[in-house]
Amino acid sequence: MARDYAARCPVSPVRSTWLVVAAVLLTAQDIGAQKVRVDDELEAYPTESVELHCQFVDGGGRTKLTQVSWIWEPVDGQRDNIAVYHPTYGQSFPNLFFKDRVVFLHNSLENPSIRISNLRMADAGRYTCEYATYPSGNEQGTTTLIMLAKPKNTANEVTVQAGTKSVVVAECVAAEGKPAATIKWLTSLGGNHSTSTTNGPDGTVTVRSSYRLVPTPADNGREVTCMVEQRTQERPWARTVRLSVEYPPSVSIEGYDNNWYVGRSDAMLVCVANSNPEPTTVTWTTASGSLPETVVVDGNKLMVRKVNDAVNTTFTCEVKNKHGASRHQITTIVIEALEDPSSAGVVAGAVIGSLLALILVIALITVLLTHSRRQQRRGYPSSGDSIATGSGGSNGGEYGNKARLLFSGSGNNSSKNGTSANNNGPIYTYREGCDATGTLTEKANDFHHHHLHHASTGNPPSSHDILLSGEMGEAERRKFDLDDSMEDEEERYDRFGGVGGGGNMLPPAYHVRRGHGSEEEMDVYLDDDMESQRDGSVISRTAIYV
């Protein structure tokens, strides 16, 4: 009958709209009337603790609370009661999985919050706080607990042998993490990687990534970096590993310098091997099989104590490791020694010493010659006489302006005290008169006769006698020394012309003195003109020797 009524009286569209609005308002009122307040979602880590808050809100105070329960839903369709509070019967924890790990924070129906300690990864799930009330029935609120786990990250190289196939050379693992981690590889190598995941019984995930390439000996020691990113990490985790590629040895011999001469004692060869792992054996042989007696082997070094014809051969070095063996050979040629290398230092020292000695002798001779020349240039000018500047003149007197005393002494007859042993040689005196004519006369050099004569007559000896005798003291000799101006005057002689130059010019030392005195005065001049030599002889400063 109702169906007939509905068919006869259909609902208008406007009325249907109002019905829908009313249903929405009733649903919103039911939602707004949620009286159990809980946290929507919580995150926690194993071994930590978490608090699950629950509070009943009754605006009008007309709802009567009977008891409250916490229900755990690890998976959909499974509900386990883990904690119950009754105002009369108290607290109850029926689930042994949470025994001694769950407690009520407040002993009250209005705030039945709980704490779960020593969390496990299996504790993840939904936790519902459910009230039994009167007259509205059960009221509840649900909190989702998310268990997080920091992954255990590792990165390691995989030791491989060099070859032609692509193999795994490095691995990176992020184990037992939740949520699952992400692994990346950072490297300049031209390889690739693959990743796999494994779920654990407690909800954790293990991520494994493998890096692959075709290994070569050049790849040994090169680096790759594994980087792990995961929600629980503040920053990405990174680890760099060095690849380990093993290969058989490659060998070369170093140290030969093409200068193995006979007698050399520091010759050496070194066997250089490149391998992974390190060589197990290094063997030296020659073309004949055995090594010469002058050769000593020390590991990869072959040392020659003394080079001779026995080492004029071919040396071979063989190196082995667990992946194979390799060898290399070199032919050494022995040459004749150009010089004794041991005496090179002695020869060099002798040459340098000789040069230094020669320089020292030259310097000494130069000093002696300079000193001797200065001694020979010293003169004894007489007092009262002036030095003429020309060869002619009209100064009258008994004797002219030229007087030369030629004396020859014997240097080999000088005694130790400097006196002459034989001063009996002739003395030639040239005198020129006022008329420009002169005569060369010989005067006997009878010093002892004059000396005795002066001694017998009581007259003191003249300077001439003193010079001839060589008995003049040091103080008396200083009186006849010339100053440095005489040496300068002699040096200026180089600027004078020769006799044939038209000037008839003579050096200042040979300019004659014109005097007006008697023969005795001339003798005084001759006495002053004499100069004693080192060999005991006495010569004239102004004499011209022909």
Backbone torsions as a table, in degrees:
resi	resn	phi	psi	omega
1	MET	NA	-38.1	178.1
2	ALA	-64.5	-36.3	179.4
3	ARG	-65.3	-38.5	178.6
4	ASP	-64.9	-38.1	-179.8
5	TYR	-65.7	-39.8	-179.5
6	ALA	-68.0	-33.8	179.8
7	ALA	-72.7	-34.7	179.6
8	ARG	-78.4	-31.4	-177.1
9	CYS	-120.1	78.9	179.8
10	PRO	-66.9	151.7	179.9
11	VAL	-79.4	134.5	-179.5
12	SER	-74.9	157.8	179.5
13	PRO	-61.6	-36.6	-179.3
14	VAL	-64.9	-42.3	-179.7
15	ARG	-64.9	-37.5	178.0
16	SER	-62.9	-38.1	180.0
17	THR	-63.6	-42.1	178.7
18	TRP	-65.2	-36.6	177.9
19	LEU	-62.6	-40.8	178.6
20	VAL	-64.6	-42.6	179.7
21	VAL	-62.3	-40.6	-179.2
22	ALA	-64.9	-38.9	178.8
23	ALA	-64.8	-41.1	179.0
24	VAL	-64.0	-41.8	179.9
25	LEU	-64.1	-41.2	177.9
26	LEU	-63.3	-39.3	178.4
27	THR	-65.7	-42.8	178.4
28	ALA	-63.7	-35.9	178.8
29	GLN	-66.2	-39.2	178.1
30	ASP	-64.8	-39.4	179.8
31	ILE	-67.9	-44.5	179.6
32	GLY	-66.1	-17.4	-179.4
33	ALA	-91.8	15.8	176.6
34	GLN	-59.3	121.3	-173.0
35	LYS	-106.0	-6.7	-179.3
36	VAL	-109.4	117.2	-179.1
37	ARG	-101.6	127.8	179.3
38	VAL	-142.2	169.5	173.8
39	ASP	-79.7	139.9	-178.9
40	ASP	-70.7	-43.5	-174.2
41	GLU	-150.5	142.7	177.6
42	LEU	-135.5	149.1	176.7
43	GLU	-119.9	143.1	-178.5
44	ALA	-153.6	163.0	-178.9
45	TYR	-116.7	153.9	178.2
46	PRO	-57.5	148.5	-178.9
47	THR	73.0	-3.7	178.1
48	GLU	-92.6	-174.6	177.7
49	SER	-122.9	155.0	178.7
50	VAL	-142.2	143.3	178.2
51	GLU	-108.6	128.4	178.0
52	LEU	-104.9	111.0	-176.1
53	HIS	-88.3	142.5	177.4
54	CYS	-149.0	135.9	-179.1
55	GLN	-148.3	134.2	177.6
56	PHE	-94.5	131.1	-178.0
57	VAL	-117.0	119.5	178.4
58	ASP	-124.1	106.9	-176.6
59	GLY	-68.3	-42.4	-176.8
60	GLY	-92.9	-12.6	-179.4
61	GLY	71.5	22.2	-178.8
62	ARG	-95.7	-5.7	-176.8
63	THR	-93.6	134.1	179.8
64	LYS	-103.7	125.6	-178.4
65	LEU	-91.2	131.5	-178.8
66	THR	-99.2	-53.8	176.8
67	GLN	-160.7	169.8	179.3
68	VAL	-134.0	145.9	-178.4
69	SER	-137.1	147.7	172.7
70	TRP	-108.0	123.6	-176.5
71	ILE	-116.3	128.4	-178.6
72	TRP	-101.9	129.8	177.7
73	GLU	-119.3	89.1	-179.9
74	PRO	-64.4	-36.6	177.7
75	VAL	-138.5	166.1	179.4
76	ASP	-63.2	132.6	176.9
77	GLY	92.4	-4.2	179.8
78	GLN	-116.5	123.4	-178.9
79	ARG	-127.8	123.1	179.9
80	ASP	-126.0	128.6	178.3
81	ASN	-82.7	121.5	-174.4
82	ILE	-111.4	-19.4	179.9
83	ALA	-155.3	136.9	-179.4
84	VAL	-135.6	139.5	176.5
85	TYR	-129.6	127.1	177.3
86	HIS	-124.4	133.6	-176.5
87	PRO	-62.0	-23.2	-179.6
88	THR	-98.3	-44.9	-174.5
89	TYR	-93.1	-8.7	174.2
90	GLY	85.6	-151.4	-173.8
91	GLN	-95.0	151.2	178.4
92	SER	-149.1	139.8	-180.0
93	PHE	-128.2	87.0	-171.7
94	PRO	-75.2	-21.5	-174.7
95	ASN	-91.9	119.5	-178.8
96	LEU	-70.1	-20.6	179.4
97	PHE	-62.6	-27.9	179.9
98	PHE	-108.0	16.8	-177.6
99	LYS	-60.4	133.5	179.7
100	ASP	63.5	8.5	178.3
101	ARG	-114.5	-9.0	-178.0
102	VAL	-120.1	133.7	176.1
103	VAL	-141.0	153.2	173.0
104	PHE	-83.8	134.5	179.3
105	LEU	-77.2	-33.5	-179.4
106	HIS	-131.9	138.0	179.6
107	ASN	-88.9	68.5	-172.5
108	SER	-152.6	144.6	175.4
109	LEU	-72.8	-33.5	-177.5
110	GLU	-69.8	-25.3	-179.2
111	ASN	-139.8	77.8	-176.8
112	PRO	-91.9	46.9	-179.9
113	SER	-67.8	148.2	-178.9
114	ILE	-126.6	162.0	174.4
115	ARG	-125.2	132.6	176.9
116	ILE	-110.7	122.1	-177.5
117	SER	-104.8	163.9	177.2
118	ASN	48.9	58.9	-174.7
119	LEU	-63.1	152.0	176.4
120	ARG	-123.7	158.4	179.6
121	MET	-62.3	-28.9	-179.5
122	ALA	-74.3	-7.5	179.2
123	ASP	-76.4	-7.6	-179.7
124	ALA	-63.8	147.1	178.5
125	GLY	151.1	-162.7	179.1
126	ARG	-104.8	134.4	179.8
127	TYR	-117.9	120.1	-176.1
128	THR	-110.2	128.0	174.5
129	CYS	-96.1	114.1	-171.6
130	GLU	-121.9	126.9	179.0
131	TYR	-102.0	142.9	167.5
132	ALA	-101.3	115.9	-174.0
133	THR	-125.4	166.5	174.2
134	TYR	-134.6	130.7	11.0
135	PRO	-100.3	-0.2	-172.1
136	SER	-78.8	-11.7	179.7
137	GLY	91.8	-151.5	-175.8
138	ASN	-80.0	136.9	173.7
139	GLU	-123.3	140.2	-175.5
140	GLN	-149.5	160.4	172.8
141	GLY	-143.8	145.1	-172.1
142	THR	-120.2	135.7	175.6
143	THR	-117.4	132.6	177.6
144	THR	-95.6	122.9	178.7
145	LEU	-101.4	119.0	179.2
146	ILE	-105.0	119.8	177.7
147	MET	-92.3	126.7	178.7
148	LEU	-108.0	150.5	178.5
149	ALA	-139.7	127.3	175.7
150	LYS	-74.7	131.9	-177.2
151	PRO	-72.3	153.5	173.3
152	LYS	-95.4	106.9	-170.9
153	ASN	-96.7	136.9	175.7
154	THR	-143.4	151.9	175.9
155	ALA	-144.2	130.9	-176.2
156	ASN	-144.0	151.3	172.8
157	GLU	-83.2	156.7	176.3
158	VAL	-116.2	116.7	-178.3
159	THR	-69.8	125.7	-177.7
160	VAL	-133.0	168.1	176.2
161	GLN	-105.2	140.1	179.8
162	ALA	-57.7	138.4	-177.6
163	GLY	-164.6	-157.0	-176.3
164	THR	-118.1	2.3	-179.1
165	LYS	-111.8	152.1	178.5
166	SER	-77.8	126.4	-178.8
167	VAL	-135.1	165.6	177.7
168	VAL	-76.7	123.4	-179.2
169	VAL	-111.9	-12.6	178.6
170	ALA	-156.6	147.7	178.8
171	GLU	-130.6	147.0	177.3
172	CYS	-135.1	130.2	-174.4
173	VAL	-129.6	132.9	169.9
174	ALA	-116.4	97.8	-169.3
175	ALA	-97.2	142.6	170.7
176	GLU	53.5	51.0	175.7
177	GLY	-108.9	154.4	175.9
178	LYS	-149.0	119.9	0.6
179	PRO	-71.5	-179.5	-177.1
180	ALA	-65.7	143.6	-179.3
181	ALA	-86.7	167.1	176.5
182	THR	-118.3	131.6	-177.1
183	ILE	-115.1	133.8	175.8
184	LYS	-127.9	156.0	177.5
185	TRP	-116.9	134.7	177.4
186	LEU	-119.1	115.5	-178.9
187	THR	-166.9	160.1	176.4
188	SER	-97.6	-0.8	178.5
189	LEU	-72.5	155.3	-177.2
190	GLY	-92.8	39.6	179.6
191	GLY	-94.8	-165.7	178.2
192	ASN	-144.4	171.0	-178.3
193	HIS	-137.4	160.6	177.3
194	SER	-134.9	147.6	-174.3
195	THR	-127.9	141.8	176.9
196	SER	-137.6	156.7	-179.7
197	THR	-127.8	150.6	177.8
198	THR	-137.0	125.6	-179.7
199	ASN	-87.1	134.8	178.7
200	GLY	-90.7	165.8	-179.0
201	PRO	-68.2	-20.5	-179.3
202	ASP	-98.2	10.7	177.3
203	GLY	95.3	-2.9	177.6
204	THR	-80.9	165.8	-178.3
205	VAL	-131.5	134.7	175.3
206	THR	-108.3	125.2	-179.3
207	VAL	-110.7	131.0	-178.7
208	ARG	-126.4	131.8	178.8
209	SER	-128.5	137.2	-177.5
210	SER	-120.9	134.5	178.0
211	TYR	-102.5	132.4	-173.2
212	ARG	-125.9	146.6	171.1
213	LEU	-164.8	172.1	175.3
214	VAL	-88.9	107.2	-172.2
215	PRO	-76.4	141.8	174.6
216	THR	-129.0	162.6	176.7
217	PRO	-56.3	-30.8	179.8
218	ALA	-68.7	-21.2	-179.7
219	ASP	-79.8	-11.4	-179.7
220	ASN	-65.1	126.6	-179.8
221	GLY	87.9	-6.8	177.6
222	ARG	-74.2	161.2	-169.1
223	GLU	-113.3	145.5	170.1
224	VAL	-134.0	148.7	-177.2
225	THR	-121.5	129.9	175.7
226	CYS	-100.0	132.3	179.7
227	MET	-125.1	128.1	-177.0
228	VAL	-115.3	128.6	176.1
229	GLU	-118.4	134.8	-180.0
230	GLN	-155.7	154.8	-172.2
231	ARG	-60.1	-36.4	-175.4
232	THR	-79.7	-7.8	-177.5
233	GLN	-94.7	135.2	179.1
234	GLU	-68.7	-33.7	178.2
235	ARG	-142.3	159.3	179.6
236	PRO	-61.0	143.6	177.0
237	TRP	-93.1	133.5	-177.8
238	ALA	-135.2	142.9	177.7
239	ARG	-144.6	131.6	179.8
240	THR	-101.9	134.5	178.9
241	VAL	-124.9	151.1	175.7
242	ARG	-101.2	132.0	-178.5
243	LEU	-70.9	148.2	178.6
244	SER	-122.2	102.1	180.0
245	VAL	-114.6	120.4	-179.4
246	GLU	-94.7	147.2	-178.2
247	TYR	-158.3	158.6	-179.8
248	PRO	-71.0	165.1	-174.2
249	PRO	-70.2	151.8	163.9
250	SER	-121.6	133.2	-166.5
251	VAL	-121.4	145.0	171.3
252	SER	-146.1	154.2	179.9
253	ILE	-113.5	129.9	-179.8
254	GLU	-123.7	162.7	175.0
255	GLY	112.4	-17.6	-179.2
256	TYR	-80.6	125.2	-175.0
257	ASP	-114.4	14.4	179.3
258	ASN	60.1	26.6	-178.9
259	ASN	-136.5	45.8	177.3
260	TRP	-89.0	91.4	-179.5
261	TYR	-96.3	159.1	-177.2
262	VAL	-62.7	128.4	179.7
263	GLY	96.5	-9.5	179.8
264	ARG	-65.2	141.5	-174.6
265	SER	-120.4	2.8	-177.6
266	ASP	-118.8	22.6	178.9
267	ALA	-75.7	141.6	-177.3
268	MET	-156.2	145.0	173.4
269	LEU	-118.7	143.4	-179.7
270	VAL	-124.4	127.6	178.3
271	CYS	-92.7	110.5	-177.3
272	VAL	-100.5	120.8	-177.7
273	ALA	-119.1	135.5	175.4
274	ASN	-113.4	111.5	-176.6
275	SER	-156.8	161.9	173.1
276	ASN	-145.2	114.2	6.2
277	PRO	-76.1	-176.8	-178.8
278	GLU	-61.7	153.0	-178.7
279	PRO	-60.8	145.9	176.5
280	THR	-91.6	-32.9	178.5
281	THR	-141.6	147.3	173.7
282	VAL	-130.2	122.9	-174.6
283	THR	-124.4	131.7	176.6
284	TRP	-107.6	133.2	175.0
285	THR	-141.3	170.0	175.2
286	THR	-120.9	179.4	-179.0
287	ALA	-62.4	-31.5	179.1
288	SER	-85.4	-9.5	178.1
289	GLY	106.0	-45.0	-177.8
290	SER	-103.1	154.7	-179.5
291	LEU	-87.4	148.6	176.7
292	PRO	-62.9	159.1	-178.1
293	GLU	-69.1	-24.1	-178.6
294	THR	-83.5	6.5	-176.1
295	VAL	-108.6	138.0	177.1
296	VAL	-124.2	131.9	-179.1
297	VAL	-104.0	129.4	176.2
298	ASP	-131.3	90.3	-178.1
299	GLY	66.0	-118.9	179.7
300	ASN	-91.5	8.3	-179.4
301	LYS	-109.2	137.9	175.1
302	LEU	-118.3	111.5	-175.3
303	MET	-107.6	133.5	179.6
304	VAL	-101.3	115.6	-179.2
305	ARG	-69.5	-35.1	177.4
306	LYS	-155.9	125.9	-178.1
307	VAL	-75.9	129.4	173.6
308	ASN	-147.0	-172.1	-176.9
309	ASP	-64.8	-18.3	-177.8
310	ALA	-68.9	-25.3	-179.8
311	VAL	-95.8	9.9	174.0
312	ASN	-84.3	74.6	-170.9
313	THR	-152.9	-168.5	178.4
314	THR	-112.2	122.5	178.5
315	PHE	-99.3	140.5	179.6
316	THR	-124.6	133.4	176.0
317	CYS	-116.0	126.7	179.7
318	GLU	-119.4	130.6	-177.5
319	VAL	-122.9	139.3	-178.8
320	LYS	-130.4	146.1	164.1
321	ASN	-140.5	-173.4	-172.0
322	LYS	-68.7	-13.4	-179.4
323	HIS	-101.0	-3.9	177.9
324	GLY	152.1	-171.5	-177.9
325	ALA	-135.3	156.0	177.9
326	SER	-149.5	153.2	-179.1
327	ARG	-140.4	160.5	176.9
328	HIS	-148.6	148.7	-178.1
329	GLN	-133.9	158.0	-179.7
330	ILE	-147.9	141.6	179.8
331	THR	-102.3	124.1	-180.0
332	THR	-102.3	139.2	-178.4
333	ILE	-116.8	126.1	179.7
334	VAL	-93.1	130.8	-179.5
335	ILE	-116.3	161.8	178.0
336	GLU	-72.5	143.9	-179.7
337	ALA	-75.2	127.1	177.6
338	LEU	-75.0	-31.1	179.1
339	GLU	-156.4	159.6	179.1
340	ASP	-77.2	107.5	-176.3
341	PRO	-63.2	-23.4	-179.1
342	SER	-71.6	-27.6	-178.3
343	SER	-95.6	1.8	-179.0
344	ALA	-61.1	-40.6	179.4
345	GLY	-67.0	-38.3	179.8
346	VAL	-65.5	-43.6	179.6
347	VAL	-62.3	-44.3	179.5
348	ALA	-62.0	-40.5	178.2
349	GLY	-65.2	-38.8	179.6
350	ALA	-65.6	-41.1	179.3
351	VAL	-62.8	-46.2	-179.1
352	ILE	-63.9	-40.7	178.9
353	GLY	-64.3	-39.7	178.3
354	SER	-62.5	-43.7	178.9
355	LEU	-61.1	-43.1	179.7
356	LEU	-64.7	-40.4	178.5
357	ALA	-64.1	-41.1	179.0
358	LEU	-62.7	-42.1	178.4
359	ILE	-62.7	-40.3	-179.5
360	LEU	-65.3	-41.6	179.1
361	VAL	-64.7	-44.1	179.1
362	ILE	-60.3	-42.2	179.1
363	ALA	-63.6	-40.4	180.0
364	LEU	-65.7	-44.1	178.8
365	ILE	-62.4	-41.2	179.2
366	THR	-60.5	-42.8	179.9
367	VAL	-64.4	-43.4	-179.4
368	LEU	-65.3	-43.4	179.3
369	LEU	-63.7	-41.3	179.3
370	THR	-63.0	-42.2	179.4
371	HIS	-65.8	-41.2	179.9
372	SER	-65.1	-40.0	179.5
373	ARG	-63.6	-40.5	178.7
374	ARG	-65.7	-35.1	177.6
375	GLN	-66.1	-38.9	-179.0
376	GLN	-70.5	-27.6	-178.3
377	ARG	-81.7	-7.3	-178.7
378	ARG	-73.5	142.3	-179.4
379	GLY	-133.2	177.1	-177.0
380	TYR	-133.4	82.2	-178.7
381	PRO	-67.3	137.9	179.1
382	SER	-80.9	151.3	-179.3
383	SER	-80.5	141.6	176.9
384	GLY	90.5	-11.4	-179.8
385	ASP	-99.9	145.2	176.6
386	SER	-107.1	153.0	-177.9
387	ILE	-92.9	123.1	-179.3
388	ALA	-80.7	155.5	-179.4
389	THR	-108.5	0.6	179.9
390	GLY	-134.0	169.4	179.9
391	SER	-88.4	-19.4	179.1
392	GLY	-110.6	177.6	178.4
393	GLY	163.8	171.9	-178.1
394	SER	-124.9	25.2	176.9
395	ASN	-72.1	112.6	-175.6
396	GLY	-72.1	175.6	-180.0
397	GLY	144.4	173.7	-177.7
398	GLU	-72.2	-28.7	179.3
399	TYR	-121.7	154.4	-176.9
400	GLY	-84.5	-164.0	-175.8
401	ASN	-90.3	6.3	179.4
402	LYS	-123.3	122.6	175.6
403	ALA	-143.6	118.3	-175.8
404	ARG	-124.1	136.7	179.6
405	LEU	-116.7	113.6	-178.6
406	LEU	-102.0	121.2	-174.3
407	PHE	-133.3	139.1	178.6
408	SER	-126.4	122.2	179.7
409	GLY	-118.5	165.4	179.4
410	SER	-105.0	114.3	-179.4
411	GLY	-76.1	-17.9	-176.8
412	ASN	-83.0	-9.2	-176.5
413	ASN	-103.8	13.2	-179.6
414	SER	-75.1	144.0	179.5
415	SER	-92.7	176.8	-177.5
416	LYS	-67.3	-29.9	-177.8
417	ASN	-87.0	7.9	174.5
418	GLY	90.1	-3.7	179.9
419	THR	-86.6	149.3	-178.3
420	SER	-77.5	138.1	177.8
421	ALA	-86.3	-20.7	-179.9
422	ASN	-147.2	102.7	179.0
423	ASN	-116.4	34.8	-176.4
424	ASN	-97.0	12.3	178.5
425	GLY	-68.1	162.3	-177.5
426	PRO	-74.0	148.3	174.3
427	ILE	-115.1	122.3	179.0
428	TYR	-104.5	129.1	-178.5
429	THR	-121.0	126.9	178.7
430	TYR	-107.0	125.7	-178.3
431	ARG	-123.1	139.3	178.5
432	GLU	-122.3	129.7	-179.4
433	GLY	-85.6	-174.0	-177.6
434	CYS	-69.6	-22.5	-178.9
435	ASP	-91.3	22.3	176.2
436	ALA	63.4	18.9	175.2
437	THR	-111.4	144.4	-178.9
438	GLY	-145.7	163.3	179.3
439	THR	-130.5	148.1	177.0
440	LEU	-102.0	113.3	-177.9
441	THR	-113.9	154.2	-179.9
442	GLU	-103.4	130.4	178.8
443	LYS	-117.7	124.9	-176.9
444	ALA	-64.5	137.5	-179.4
445	ASN	-94.8	69.2	179.4
446	ASP	-102.1	78.7	-175.7
447	PHE	-65.0	-40.1	-178.4
448	HIS	-65.3	-34.7	178.6
449	HIS	-64.5	-46.7	178.4
450	HIS	-64.9	-38.0	-178.9
451	HIS	-63.9	-42.5	177.4
452	LEU	-67.8	-35.3	179.2
453	HIS	-62.5	-46.3	178.7
454	HIS	-65.8	-34.8	-179.4
455	ALA	-69.0	-37.8	-178.1
456	SER	-74.4	-32.3	-178.7
457	THR	-84.6	-14.0	-179.5
458	GLY	84.5	4.9	179.4
459	ASN	-83.8	143.4	179.0
460	PRO	-70.5	149.1	-180.0
461	PRO	-69.1	146.2	178.4
462	SER	-80.7	171.1	176.6
463	SER	-62.3	-30.5	177.5
464	HIS	-62.8	-44.4	178.6
465	ASP	-64.2	-38.6	-179.8
466	ILE	-65.1	-43.2	-179.9
467	LEU	-63.2	-39.6	-179.3
468	LEU	-70.4	-34.4	-177.5
469	SER	-77.1	-23.9	-177.8
470	GLY	71.1	15.7	-178.1
471	GLU	-98.3	11.5	-179.0
472	MET	-70.9	134.1	-179.5
473	GLY	-76.2	173.7	-178.9
474	GLU	-65.4	-39.3	-179.9
475	ALA	-66.0	-37.1	-179.9
476	GLU	-72.7	-32.5	178.9
477	ARG	-67.6	-32.5	-178.5
478	ARG	-64.6	-26.0	-178.5
479	LYS	-66.4	-24.4	-176.1
480	PHE	-99.4	1.6	179.2
481	ASP	-73.1	142.2	176.4
482	LEU	-91.8	156.5	174.7
483	ASP	-84.3	178.6	-175.7
484	ASP	-68.6	-14.9	-178.6
485	SER	-68.0	-27.8	178.9
486	MET	-68.2	-36.7	177.4
487	GLU	-65.4	-39.9	176.9
488	ASP	-63.3	-36.5	-179.1
489	GLU	-67.1	-37.4	179.2
490	GLU	-69.9	-35.1	178.2
491	GLU	-65.2	-29.1	178.4
492	ARG	-73.3	-7.6	178.8
493	TYR	-64.7	-28.2	-179.7
494	ASP	-59.8	-21.9	-178.6
495	ARG	-88.2	-5.0	178.5
496	PHE	-83.3	153.1	178.4
497	GLY	-85.9	172.2	-179.5
498	GLY	-79.3	178.0	-178.9
499	VAL	-67.9	-35.5	-178.8
500	GLY	-82.3	5.0	-178.4
501	GLY	-80.8	-1.2	178.0
502	GLY	99.3	-11.7	-177.3
503	GLY	-103.7	-11.8	-175.7
504	ASN	47.9	43.0	-175.5
505	MET	-93.2	139.5	178.3
506	LEU	-118.2	155.4	176.4
507	PRO	-62.9	153.8	-175.9
508	PRO	-53.9	-31.3	-177.4
509	ALA	-69.3	-21.3	-177.3
510	TYR	-105.5	7.0	173.5
511	HIS	-69.5	135.1	-174.0
512	VAL	-83.0	160.3	175.1
513	ARG	-104.6	132.9	175.0
514	ARG	-102.3	127.1	-179.0
515	GLY	-127.6	161.9	178.6
516	HIS	-113.8	5.4	-176.0
517	GLY	-80.0	-177.6	179.6
518	SER	-85.0	-174.1	179.6
519	GLU	-66.5	-31.2	177.9
520	GLU	-66.1	-38.6	177.8
521	GLU	-66.3	-36.8	177.5
522	MET	-65.7	-35.9	177.2
523	ASP	-62.8	-36.8	176.2
524	VAL	-61.9	-41.6	178.1
525	TYR	-62.3	-42.8	179.4
526	LEU	-64.9	-36.6	178.3
527	ASP	-61.5	-43.1	-179.1
528	ASP	-71.4	-22.3	-176.2
529	ASP	-80.6	-13.3	-174.8
530	MET	-80.2	150.1	179.6
531	GLU	-135.5	127.2	-179.3
532	SER	-80.4	138.7	-179.5
533	GLN	-102.7	168.3	-177.5
534	ARG	-68.4	-28.5	-178.3
535	ASP	-84.7	6.6	178.3
536	GLY	97.4	-9.8	180.0
537	SER	-82.8	165.1	179.2
538	VAL	-129.8	126.3	179.1
539	ILE	-128.3	165.4	-179.5
540	SER	-87.5	139.9	177.5
541	ARG	-70.1	-34.7	-171.5
542	THR	-106.4	8.6	-177.7
543	ALA	-72.6	142.1	174.6
544	ILE	-103.3	120.0	-177.2
545	TYR	-95.6	128.9	-176.7
546	VAL	-110.8	NA	NA
